[in-house]
Amino acid sequence: MKQPILFALLGLLASASATAQSVYLVDIKADGATVEHRGFAAPDANLSDGFAATYHLPKTVPGTYATLDYGRFVTDFTAVDAEGKALKVKKKGNNSWEVRGSAAPVTVRYTVASIMELKVKKDKIFEPASTYHDDQKGSVLNGGGVYGFWTGQERGPVTVDLGTPKGWFAATSLEGEALGDRTTLVASSYHALLDNPVLLTKPDTAGFWVANTRVTIAVLDLNGTPRAADFKRELEADMAAVERFLPQLPVDRYTFLTMVGDFRWAGDILFSGKPSVGGIIKVVRSLSNQGFGALEHNTSSVYYLGDFGSGERMPEDLRVEKQLLDAAVHEFMHIITPLGLHAPAIHDFDYANPTMSQHLWLYEGVTEYFAQLIRYQGGRLTQQEYLDAMRGKISQGEKFPNNKFSFTEMSRNVLDKPYAEAYMHVYDRGAVMAWLIDAQIRGAQQGQRSLIDVIMALHTQYGPERPFDEAGFFDAFCEVAETPGLREFFTKYVEGREALPYAEALKLIGLDYQAKGSEVKAMNPLDAAKNDLKVKVSNLGMGRVVKKVGPNEWAGLKVGDEVAMQDLVSARDAAVDGIMKLPVTRGGSRVVLEVPVKTETISRPHQLSVANDALWTAFSTRP
């Protein structure tokens, strides 16, 4: 049996414990966790009758770009001095407690909630940054929702003494040791502690190597389904593509911490073939409050996925493994930026009063662009799938409110309205910006250098321990890129509000861009304007029932045939050799019709097509 803690180094543990200024004792309960924090509190003010000090839980944490206010979920907060004497405590705002007394407080005690299980309407915490505590199933310990800190005491070494039920283990990239029913973890600072979440549960793990990096997968499935082995099979190919893309991997370990919620009931309602109005409403209300996705850390990432069952009508995108793959490369690539290339606002993160960096185009846009490119160059996406993905990002990115504020303005103010509502555009407009920047670099360097080469050069120049200058980074970037006109690009399109120059940039990598294009597509056989039949909407718009068939009906449909719209979409997209294979429910049985394809030309905004094979081939392979 493997050691419960990954990469346990007993010598380091002994050294860190001997000098630790902060020790957290954490125990998981039925619907929360108790925390006892022993540590020195530097006074905020010396008073005539003693002193005052302030204890905090984070307002937000790196990577979320949202107000979280973890202190809202703390109860039973008390503080005592070295002799065990209770000290005066006063709550200040959402996240802070002022502690007063005649002697320095050395211990605070409090209870933290299992936040994922609460109904939170305002400033709901994104699940991959949240906490889950169940003493029968397991625990997700995201540090912001568990560990507090005294003002000014974020840099000293930290030890966590974690209660570990029999048969459970703590999966994390922290170093540590398991002894009996306790697990000891060590971190170099409070910053490092929050950068290393913990998944505490019964073992469901798998691992593999990617170059010099040991990758570990740990899973907490609330339904109890073992998944780590399946996740490993899916992830290995993507991580191999990452290895081919990066000249070297800058970490020696990486942990995928994955929680899977049980939403099979929702899958049964949605994909049973005949969903009820009440069922649909129930699903919408429940899922609208769920934050499926992931959050990055330096040597790990946390995922919250949904198990919607395995019905044949369930869309591919909802398969649990597909949910993981959609986020995994993006989160892994955050080891480059912002975790290894960032501004002071991230390097010395202020958890109580955070300031945001203007460089979300880099942290999220470049990362998402690389995630798509890696999968394309690694053979995980076809050319058409890649172009469709980027076309979708152009289309969505056009919805960014460029007439109101620039991308850098949004980034600096992302915690506030109205900027927060535009944050999701980092994944579309931000990724497209990175694509256009990459195209310009490749064009100027005759394909010998690309964006990843510039980013890795900057990563070497700065690295995790040396932040770049916030205001001067555009100039520093352009100096390394050696690309004429690139500084002007940043001025106009990232700092400014001008429309992005898609056609001008993309031709440098062999693509033709048309704002208003067209495509030939298989005709819809259920469209009464194009086929001799009449249909009725069914299943709340999710299906169609054939009500009447005329003599010129050409698809082979009959009265009473039922067709799911998702099946129709898939069949039209997959039509080959003049045949569309259309699943139909007929007389209670499911049959597949081989429908002869009739085509039509439809409009397609933001059309992308290959115009120069040599340039596009060079782009499609890693230089």
C-alpha positions as CSV (number, residue, x, y, z in Angstrom):
1,M,0.0,0.0,0.0
2,K,1.3,3.5,-0.9
3,Q,2.0,6.1,1.7
4,P,-1.2,8.1,2.3
5,I,0.7,11.3,1.5
6,L,2.3,12.0,-1.8
7,F,6.1,12.6,-1.7
8,A,6.5,12.2,2.1
9,L,9.9,13.6,3.1
10,L,10.4,12.9,6.8
11,G,13.6,15.0,7.1
12,L,11.9,18.1,5.8
13,L,8.8,17.4,8.0
14,A,11.0,17.3,11.1
15,S,12.8,20.5,10.2
16,A,9.6,22.4,9.4
17,S,7.8,21.2,12.6
18,A,10.7,22.4,14.7
19,T,10.5,25.9,13.4
20,A,6.8,26.3,12.7
21,Q,5.1,29.5,13.8
22,S,1.6,28.2,12.9
23,V,-0.1,24.9,13.6
24,Y,-3.6,24.0,12.5
25,L,-5.5,21.1,14.1
26,V,-8.4,20.2,11.7
27,D,-11.1,17.5,12.3
28,I,-13.9,16.6,9.9
29,K,-17.4,16.5,11.2
30,A,-20.8,15.5,9.7
31,D,-21.3,18.9,7.9
32,G,-18.3,21.0,8.6
33,A,-14.8,20.9,10.2
34,T,-13.4,22.2,13.5
35,V,-10.2,24.2,13.3
36,E,-7.7,25.1,16.1
37,H,-5.0,27.5,15.1
38,R,-2.0,27.9,17.4
39,G,0.3,30.7,16.4
40,F,1.8,34.1,17.3
41,A,-0.4,37.2,16.7
42,A,1.5,40.4,16.0
43,P,-0.5,43.2,17.5
44,D,-2.2,45.8,15.2
45,A,-2.1,48.3,18.0
46,N,-0.6,48.5,21.6
47,L,-3.3,49.7,24.0
48,S,-3.1,51.0,27.5
49,D,-4.7,47.8,28.8
50,G,-3.0,45.4,26.4
51,F,-3.2,45.1,22.7
52,A,-5.4,44.3,19.7
53,A,-4.8,41.9,16.8
54,T,-6.8,41.0,13.8
55,Y,-7.5,37.5,12.4
56,H,-8.8,36.9,8.9
57,L,-10.1,34.4,6.5
58,P,-9.6,35.3,2.8
59,K,-11.9,37.7,0.9
60,T,-10.8,35.8,-2.3
61,V,-8.0,33.6,-3.4
62,P,-5.8,33.6,-6.6
63,G,-7.3,32.2,-9.7
64,T,-11.0,32.9,-8.9
65,Y,-11.2,36.6,-9.8
66,A,-14.4,36.9,-7.7
67,T,-15.4,38.0,-4.2
68,L,-15.7,34.9,-2.0
69,D,-15.8,36.1,1.6
70,Y,-15.0,32.8,3.3
71,G,-15.5,34.4,6.7
72,R,-19.2,34.2,6.2
73,F,-19.1,30.5,6.8
74,V,-17.2,30.6,10.1
75,T,-19.0,30.1,13.4
76,D,-18.1,29.6,17.1
77,F,-15.0,31.8,16.8
78,T,-13.0,32.1,20.1
79,A,-9.5,33.1,21.1
80,V,-7.4,32.3,24.2
81,D,-4.0,33.4,25.5
82,A,-1.1,31.2,26.6
83,E,-2.7,30.5,29.9
84,G,-6.0,29.5,28.4
85,K,-7.8,32.8,29.3
86,A,-10.6,33.8,27.0
87,L,-10.0,37.0,25.1
88,K,-12.4,39.6,23.8
89,V,-13.5,39.0,20.2
90,K,-15.4,41.3,17.8
91,K,-16.4,40.4,14.3
92,K,-15.3,43.1,11.7
93,G,-16.9,42.8,8.3
94,N,-17.4,39.4,6.6
95,N,-13.9,38.0,7.1
96,S,-12.1,39.5,10.1
97,W,-12.2,39.3,13.9
98,E,-10.5,41.8,16.2
99,V,-9.0,40.1,19.3
100,R,-8.2,42.2,22.4
101,G,-6.5,41.2,25.6
102,S,-3.7,41.8,28.1
103,A,-1.6,38.9,26.7
104,A,-0.9,37.8,23.1
105,P,-3.5,35.3,21.8
106,V,-1.9,32.0,20.9
107,T,-4.9,29.9,20.0
108,V,-8.1,30.6,18.0
109,R,-10.8,28.0,17.6
110,Y,-13.7,28.0,15.1
111,T,-15.9,25.9,13.0
112,V,-16.1,26.0,9.2
113,A,-19.1,24.9,7.1
114,S,-19.3,22.4,4.3
115,I,-19.9,25.3,1.9
116,M,-20.9,23.2,-1.1
117,E,-23.9,21.9,0.8
118,L,-25.2,25.3,1.6
119,K,-27.7,27.3,-0.4
120,V,-25.9,30.6,-1.1
121,K,-27.6,33.3,-3.2
122,K,-25.1,36.1,-3.2
123,D,-21.4,35.7,-4.0
124,K,-21.7,31.9,-4.1
125,I,-18.3,30.3,-4.0
126,F,-17.3,28.4,-7.1
127,E,-17.2,24.7,-6.1
128,P,-13.5,24.1,-7.1
129,A,-12.6,26.9,-4.6
130,S,-15.2,25.7,-2.0
131,T,-15.2,23.1,0.8
132,Y,-17.0,19.9,1.4
133,H,-17.0,18.0,4.7
134,D,-18.7,14.7,5.4
135,D,-17.2,12.4,8.0
136,Q,-18.7,9.4,6.2
137,K,-17.8,10.2,2.6
138,G,-14.8,12.6,2.5
139,S,-13.6,16.1,2.5
140,V,-12.4,18.8,0.1
141,L,-10.1,21.2,1.9
142,N,-9.6,24.3,-0.1
143,G,-7.4,26.4,2.1
144,G,-9.4,29.7,1.9
145,G,-12.4,28.0,3.5
146,V,-10.4,26.4,6.3
147,Y,-7.3,28.2,7.3
148,G,-7.2,31.8,8.7
149,F,-4.2,34.0,9.4
150,W,-3.1,36.9,11.7
151,T,-2.3,40.2,10.0
152,G,1.3,40.1,8.7
153,Q,1.8,36.5,9.5
154,E,1.4,34.9,6.1
155,R,5.1,34.1,5.4
156,G,6.1,31.8,8.3
157,P,6.2,28.0,8.0
158,V,3.0,26.1,8.6
159,T,2.0,22.7,9.9
160,V,-1.4,21.1,9.6
161,D,-2.4,18.2,11.9
162,L,-5.4,16.7,10.1
163,G,-7.7,14.1,11.6
164,T,-7.8,11.1,9.2
165,P,-10.5,8.5,9.7
166,K,-9.5,4.9,9.4
167,G,-9.1,3.8,5.8
168,W,-8.9,7.3,4.5
169,F,-5.9,9.2,3.1
170,A,-5.0,12.8,2.2
171,A,-4.2,13.4,-1.4
172,T,-2.2,16.6,-1.9
173,S,1.0,17.9,-3.4
174,L,2.1,19.0,0.1
175,E,4.8,17.0,1.8
176,G,3.9,15.2,5.0
177,E,3.4,12.0,6.9
178,A,0.5,9.8,8.1
179,L,0.6,8.3,11.6
180,G,-2.4,6.5,13.0
181,D,-5.5,8.6,12.8
182,R,-3.6,11.8,12.1
183,T,-1.9,13.2,9.0
184,T,0.7,15.9,9.3
185,L,1.3,18.2,6.4
186,V,3.9,21.0,6.1
187,A,4.0,24.1,4.0
188,S,6.6,26.8,3.7
189,S,4.1,29.6,4.3
190,Y,0.4,30.5,4.5
191,H,0.6,31.3,0.8
192,A,1.9,27.8,0.1
193,L,-0.7,26.2,2.3
194,L,-3.5,27.8,0.3
195,D,-1.9,26.9,-2.9
196,N,-2.1,23.2,-1.9
197,P,-5.7,21.9,-1.5
198,V,-6.3,18.5,0.1
199,L,-8.7,15.7,-0.9
200,L,-9.4,13.5,2.2
201,T,-11.3,10.3,1.5
202,K,-11.0,6.5,0.9
203,P,-8.3,5.7,-1.7
204,D,-9.3,6.0,-5.4
205,T,-6.1,6.9,-7.1
206,A,-3.9,6.4,-10.1
207,G,-0.6,7.8,-11.4
208,F,1.7,8.1,-14.3
209,W,4.8,10.0,-15.4
210,V,4.9,12.8,-17.9
211,A,8.6,13.4,-18.6
212,N,10.1,14.4,-15.3
213,T,6.7,15.0,-13.6
214,R,4.9,12.5,-11.5
215,V,1.1,12.9,-12.1
216,T,-1.3,11.6,-9.5
217,I,-5.1,11.4,-9.8
218,A,-7.3,11.2,-6.7
219,V,-11.1,11.0,-6.8
220,L,-13.9,11.5,-4.3
221,D,-17.1,10.3,-6.0
222,L,-20.2,11.0,-3.9
223,N,-21.9,8.0,-5.5
224,G,-18.9,5.7,-4.6
225,T,-18.0,4.9,-8.2
226,P,-14.3,4.2,-8.7
227,R,-13.0,6.5,-11.5
228,A,-9.3,7.1,-11.1
229,A,-8.3,4.3,-13.5
230,D,-10.7,5.7,-16.2
231,F,-9.5,9.2,-15.7
232,K,-5.9,8.0,-16.0
233,R,-6.6,6.5,-19.4
234,E,-8.2,9.7,-20.6
235,L,-5.6,12.0,-19.2
236,E,-2.4,10.2,-20.4
237,A,-2.9,11.1,-24.0
238,D,-3.5,14.8,-23.2
239,M,-0.5,15.0,-20.9
240,A,1.6,13.4,-23.6
241,A,0.5,16.2,-25.9
242,V,1.6,18.7,-23.2
243,E,5.0,17.0,-23.0
244,R,5.5,17.4,-26.7
245,F,4.4,21.1,-26.6
246,L,6.6,22.3,-23.7
247,P,10.4,22.3,-23.9
248,Q,10.4,21.1,-20.3
249,L,7.9,20.7,-17.5
250,P,8.8,23.1,-14.6
251,V,7.3,21.0,-11.8
252,D,8.3,17.5,-10.5
253,R,4.8,16.6,-9.2
254,Y,1.2,17.4,-10.1
255,T,-2.0,16.2,-8.5
256,F,-5.5,16.2,-10.1
257,L,-8.0,16.4,-7.2
258,T,-11.4,15.5,-8.5
259,M,-14.8,15.5,-6.8
260,V,-17.8,14.0,-8.7
261,G,-21.3,15.0,-7.6
262,D,-24.2,12.6,-8.1
263,F,-26.6,14.1,-10.7
264,R,-27.9,10.9,-12.2
265,W,-31.4,11.9,-11.2
266,A,-31.1,14.9,-13.5
267,G,-29.8,12.7,-16.3
268,D,-32.8,10.5,-15.9
269,I,-35.2,13.4,-16.2
270,L,-33.4,15.1,-19.1
271,F,-32.5,12.1,-21.2
272,S,-35.4,9.7,-20.6
273,G,-37.0,10.7,-23.8
274,K,-40.1,12.3,-22.2
275,P,-39.1,14.8,-19.6
276,S,-41.9,16.5,-17.6
277,V,-42.3,20.2,-17.1
278,G,-41.9,19.7,-13.3
279,G,-38.8,17.7,-13.8
280,I,-37.2,20.2,-16.1
281,I,-37.9,23.0,-13.6
282,K,-36.4,20.9,-10.9
283,V,-33.2,20.3,-12.9
284,V,-32.9,23.9,-14.0
285,R,-33.2,25.2,-10.4
286,S,-30.7,22.7,-9.1
287,L,-28.0,22.9,-11.9
288,S,-28.2,26.7,-12.0
289,N,-26.6,26.8,-8.6
290,Q,-23.8,24.3,-9.5
291,G,-20.3,25.5,-10.4
292,F,-18.9,22.7,-12.5
293,G,-15.3,23.3,-13.5
294,A,-11.8,23.5,-12.1
295,L,-9.3,25.8,-10.3
296,E,-5.5,25.8,-10.7
297,H,-2.7,25.7,-8.2
298,N,1.1,25.5,-8.7
299,T,1.3,21.7,-8.5
300,S,-2.3,20.6,-8.4
301,S,-5.8,21.5,-9.6
302,V,-9.3,20.9,-8.1
303,Y,-12.2,19.7,-10.3
304,Y,-15.9,19.5,-9.6
305,L,-17.7,17.3,-12.1
306,G,-21.2,15.9,-12.4
307,D,-22.3,12.3,-12.9
308,F,-25.4,12.5,-15.1
309,G,-25.6,8.7,-15.7
310,S,-24.9,6.8,-18.9
311,G,-28.1,7.0,-20.9
312,E,-27.7,6.6,-24.7
313,R,-29.4,10.0,-25.2
314,M,-26.9,11.9,-22.9
315,P,-24.7,14.3,-24.8
316,E,-21.0,13.5,-25.1
317,D,-20.1,16.8,-23.4
318,L,-21.8,15.6,-20.1
319,R,-19.8,12.4,-19.9
320,V,-17.7,12.7,-16.7
321,E,-14.5,11.9,-18.4
322,K,-15.2,14.6,-21.1
323,Q,-15.9,17.2,-18.4
324,L,-12.5,16.4,-16.9
325,L,-10.7,16.6,-20.3
326,D,-12.4,19.9,-21.2
327,A,-10.6,21.5,-18.2
328,A,-7.5,19.4,-17.5
329,V,-5.0,20.8,-20.0
330,H,-6.0,24.4,-19.3
331,E,-5.5,23.9,-15.5
332,F,-2.2,22.1,-16.0
333,M,-0.9,24.8,-18.2
334,H,-1.4,27.3,-15.4
335,I,2.0,26.0,-14.1
336,I,3.4,28.4,-16.7
337,T,1.2,31.4,-16.1
338,P,0.2,32.9,-13.7
339,L,1.8,30.5,-11.3
340,G,5.3,30.8,-12.9
341,L,4.9,34.2,-14.6
342,H,2.9,36.9,-12.8
343,A,2.7,40.4,-11.4
344,P,3.2,41.4,-7.7
345,A,-0.6,41.4,-7.1
346,I,-0.5,37.6,-7.5
347,H,3.0,37.0,-6.0
348,D,2.2,38.8,-2.8
349,F,-1.5,38.2,-2.8
350,D,-3.5,40.2,-0.3
351,Y,-6.2,37.9,1.0
352,A,-7.9,40.6,3.1
353,N,-7.9,43.5,0.6
354,P,-7.0,42.0,-2.8
355,T,-5.9,44.0,-5.8
356,M,-6.3,42.6,-9.3
357,S,-3.7,42.5,-12.2
358,Q,-4.5,43.9,-15.6
359,H,-3.0,40.9,-17.3
360,L,-5.9,38.4,-17.5
361,W,-5.2,38.3,-21.2
362,L,-2.0,36.4,-20.2
363,Y,-3.1,34.4,-17.2
364,E,-6.4,33.0,-18.7
365,G,-6.4,34.0,-22.3
366,V,-3.0,32.6,-23.2
367,T,-3.6,29.6,-21.1
368,E,-6.9,28.7,-22.8
369,Y,-5.3,29.3,-26.2
370,F,-2.5,26.9,-25.4
371,A,-5.0,24.3,-24.1
372,Q,-6.7,24.2,-27.4
373,L,-3.5,24.3,-29.5
374,I,-1.9,21.5,-27.4
375,R,-4.8,19.2,-28.1
376,Y,-4.8,20.1,-31.8
377,Q,-1.1,19.7,-32.3
378,G,-1.2,16.5,-30.2
379,G,-3.9,14.9,-32.4
380,R,-6.6,15.1,-29.7
381,L,-8.6,17.5,-31.9
382,T,-9.1,17.3,-35.6
383,Q,-8.4,20.3,-37.8
384,Q,-12.2,21.0,-38.1
385,E,-12.8,20.6,-34.4
386,Y,-10.0,23.0,-33.6
387,L,-11.2,25.6,-36.1
388,D,-14.8,25.2,-34.9
389,A,-13.6,25.8,-31.3
390,M,-11.7,28.9,-32.2
391,R,-14.5,30.2,-34.4
392,G,-16.8,29.7,-31.4
393,K,-14.4,31.8,-29.3
394,I,-14.4,34.6,-31.9
395,S,-18.2,34.6,-31.9
396,Q,-18.5,34.6,-28.2
397,G,-15.7,37.1,-27.8
398,E,-17.5,39.6,-30.0
399,K,-20.0,39.9,-27.1
400,F,-17.4,41.5,-24.9
401,P,-18.6,45.1,-24.1
402,N,-15.7,46.8,-25.9
403,N,-17.7,50.0,-26.2
404,K,-17.7,50.3,-22.4
405,F,-14.2,49.2,-21.2
406,S,-11.1,47.6,-22.4
407,F,-9.8,44.1,-21.5
408,T,-7.2,45.5,-19.2
409,E,-9.8,47.7,-17.5
410,M,-12.0,44.7,-17.0
411,S,-9.0,42.8,-15.5
412,R,-8.1,45.5,-13.0
413,N,-11.7,45.8,-11.8
414,V,-12.9,42.2,-12.1
415,L,-14.2,42.0,-8.6
416,D,-16.6,44.8,-9.1
417,K,-19.7,45.4,-11.3
418,P,-20.1,45.8,-14.3
419,Y,-16.6,44.3,-15.0
420,A,-17.3,41.0,-13.2
421,E,-20.0,40.2,-15.7
422,A,-17.5,40.2,-18.5
423,Y,-15.0,37.9,-16.8
424,M,-15.9,34.8,-18.7
425,H,-14.7,36.5,-21.9
426,V,-11.1,35.7,-20.8
427,Y,-11.8,32.2,-22.2
428,D,-13.0,33.3,-25.6
429,R,-11.8,36.9,-26.4
430,G,-8.7,36.4,-24.3
431,A,-7.9,33.1,-26.1
432,V,-8.4,34.8,-29.5
433,M,-6.2,37.7,-28.6
434,A,-3.5,35.1,-27.8
435,W,-4.1,33.4,-31.1
436,L,-3.6,36.7,-33.0
437,I,-0.5,37.5,-31.0
438,D,0.9,34.0,-31.8
439,A,0.2,34.6,-35.5
440,Q,2.1,37.8,-35.5
441,I,5.1,36.3,-33.7
442,R,5.2,33.4,-36.1
443,G,4.9,35.7,-39.1
444,A,7.7,38.0,-38.0
445,Q,10.0,35.0,-37.1
446,Q,9.2,33.0,-40.3
447,G,7.8,30.2,-38.2
448,Q,11.0,29.7,-36.2
449,R,9.5,31.1,-33.0
450,S,6.0,31.2,-31.6
451,L,4.1,32.4,-28.5
452,I,5.1,29.5,-26.4
453,D,8.8,30.3,-27.0
454,V,8.3,33.9,-25.8
455,I,6.3,32.8,-22.8
456,M,8.9,30.2,-21.8
457,A,11.7,32.8,-22.2
458,L,9.8,35.1,-19.9
459,H,9.2,32.2,-17.5
460,T,13.0,31.7,-17.3
461,Q,13.6,35.4,-16.9
462,Y,11.1,35.8,-14.1
463,G,9.8,32.5,-12.7
464,P,7.7,31.8,-9.7
465,E,9.7,33.8,-7.2
466,R,10.3,37.0,-9.2
467,P,7.2,39.0,-10.3
468,F,7.3,41.1,-13.3
469,D,6.4,44.9,-13.3
470,E,2.7,45.3,-13.7
471,A,2.9,48.5,-15.7
472,G,5.9,47.6,-17.8
473,F,5.1,44.0,-18.8
474,F,3.7,44.8,-22.2
475,D,7.1,46.4,-23.1
476,A,9.0,43.5,-21.5
477,F,6.9,41.0,-23.5
478,C,7.5,42.8,-26.8
479,E,11.2,43.1,-26.1
480,V,11.5,39.3,-25.9
481,A,9.0,38.7,-28.8
482,E,11.0,40.8,-31.2
483,T,7.9,41.3,-33.4
484,P,7.3,44.6,-35.2
485,G,3.9,46.1,-34.5
486,L,3.2,44.0,-31.5
487,R,3.3,46.8,-28.9
488,E,0.8,48.7,-31.1
489,F,-1.4,45.6,-31.0
490,F,-1.5,45.7,-27.2
491,T,-2.2,49.4,-27.2
492,K,-5.1,49.1,-29.7
493,Y,-6.7,45.9,-28.8
494,V,-5.8,44.8,-25.2
495,E,-5.4,48.2,-23.5
496,G,-7.6,49.9,-26.1
497,R,-11.1,49.2,-27.4
498,E,-10.6,48.7,-31.2
499,A,-12.1,45.7,-33.1
500,L,-9.7,42.8,-33.3
501,P,-7.9,42.4,-36.7
502,Y,-8.8,38.8,-37.3
503,A,-8.2,38.6,-41.1
504,E,-4.9,40.6,-41.0
505,A,-3.4,38.4,-38.3
506,L,-4.7,35.0,-39.2
507,K,-3.4,35.1,-42.8
508,L,0.1,34.9,-41.2
509,I,-0.6,31.3,-40.3
510,G,-2.4,30.4,-43.5
511,L,-6.0,31.0,-42.6
512,D,-8.6,33.0,-44.5
513,Y,-11.1,34.8,-42.2
514,Q,-14.5,36.0,-43.5
515,A,-16.8,37.9,-41.1
516,K,-19.8,36.7,-43.2
517,G,-19.2,33.3,-44.7
518,S,-21.3,30.4,-45.7
519,E,-21.2,26.6,-45.6
520,V,-22.9,23.6,-47.3
521,K,-24.8,21.6,-44.7
522,A,-27.1,18.6,-44.7
523,M,-30.7,19.7,-45.0
524,N,-33.0,19.3,-42.0
525,P,-35.5,16.5,-42.9
526,L,-37.9,17.7,-40.2
527,D,-38.2,21.2,-41.6
528,A,-41.7,21.5,-43.1
529,A,-40.4,24.1,-45.5
530,K,-37.9,21.7,-46.9
531,N,-39.7,18.3,-46.7
532,D,-43.3,17.3,-47.3
533,L,-44.5,16.7,-43.8
534,K,-45.8,18.3,-40.6
535,V,-44.3,17.9,-37.2
536,K,-45.2,18.8,-33.6
537,V,-42.9,20.0,-30.9
538,S,-42.6,17.6,-28.1
539,N,-40.6,17.1,-24.8
540,L,-40.5,20.8,-24.0
541,G,-38.8,21.6,-27.3
542,M,-36.3,18.7,-27.1
543,G,-38.1,16.5,-29.6
544,R,-40.3,16.4,-32.7
545,V,-43.2,14.1,-33.6
546,V,-44.2,13.6,-37.2
547,K,-48.0,14.3,-37.5
548,K,-48.5,14.1,-41.3
549,V,-46.5,12.9,-44.3
550,G,-47.1,13.9,-47.9
551,P,-46.3,12.1,-51.2
552,N,-43.1,14.0,-51.6
553,E,-41.5,13.2,-48.2
554,W,-37.9,12.2,-49.0
555,A,-36.4,11.1,-45.7
556,G,-38.4,7.9,-45.1
557,L,-40.2,9.3,-42.0
558,K,-43.6,8.0,-41.0
559,V,-46.5,9.4,-39.0
560,G,-45.8,8.9,-35.3
561,D,-42.0,8.9,-35.6
562,E,-40.3,10.7,-32.7
563,V,-36.9,12.4,-33.2
564,A,-34.8,13.9,-30.4
565,M,-33.3,17.2,-31.5
566,Q,-29.9,16.3,-30.2
567,D,-30.0,13.2,-32.4
568,L,-30.9,15.3,-35.4
569,V,-28.1,17.8,-34.8
570,S,-25.6,14.9,-34.4
571,A,-26.8,13.1,-37.5
572,R,-26.6,16.3,-39.6
573,D,-23.0,17.0,-38.4
574,A,-21.9,13.4,-39.0
575,A,-23.4,12.8,-42.4
576,V,-20.9,11.2,-44.8
577,D,-21.0,9.7,-48.3
578,G,-24.4,11.2,-49.0
579,I,-26.1,9.4,-46.0
580,M,-27.4,10.7,-42.7
581,K,-28.0,8.1,-40.0
582,L,-31.0,9.4,-38.1
583,P,-32.2,7.7,-34.9
584,V,-36.0,7.6,-34.7
585,T,-38.4,6.1,-32.1
586,R,-41.0,4.2,-34.1
587,G,-43.8,2.1,-32.5
588,G,-41.9,2.1,-29.2
589,S,-38.7,0.9,-30.7
590,R,-35.6,2.8,-31.6
591,V,-34.5,2.5,-35.3
592,V,-31.9,4.2,-37.4
593,L,-33.0,5.6,-40.7
594,E,-30.4,6.0,-43.5
595,V,-31.6,9.3,-44.9
596,P,-30.3,10.4,-48.3
597,V,-28.6,13.8,-47.8
598,K,-29.9,16.9,-49.5
599,T,-27.7,19.9,-48.9
600,E,-28.3,23.6,-48.5
601,T,-26.0,26.6,-48.2
602,I,-26.4,28.5,-44.9
603,S,-24.7,31.6,-43.5
604,R,-21.8,31.1,-41.2
605,P,-20.4,34.2,-39.5
606,H,-16.7,34.2,-38.7
607,Q,-15.8,31.7,-41.4
608,L,-12.3,30.2,-41.1
609,S,-10.7,28.2,-43.9
610,V,-7.2,27.1,-44.8
611,A,-5.8,29.4,-47.6
612,N,-2.1,28.6,-47.4
613,D,-1.3,24.9,-46.8
614,A,2.4,25.5,-46.0
615,L,1.8,28.2,-43.4
616,W,-1.1,26.2,-41.8
617,T,1.0,23.0,-41.7
618,A,3.8,24.9,-40.0
619,F,1.3,26.2,-37.4
620,S,-0.2,22.8,-36.9
621,T,3.1,21.3,-35.7
622,R,5.2,22.3,-32.8
623,P,8.3,24.3,-34.2
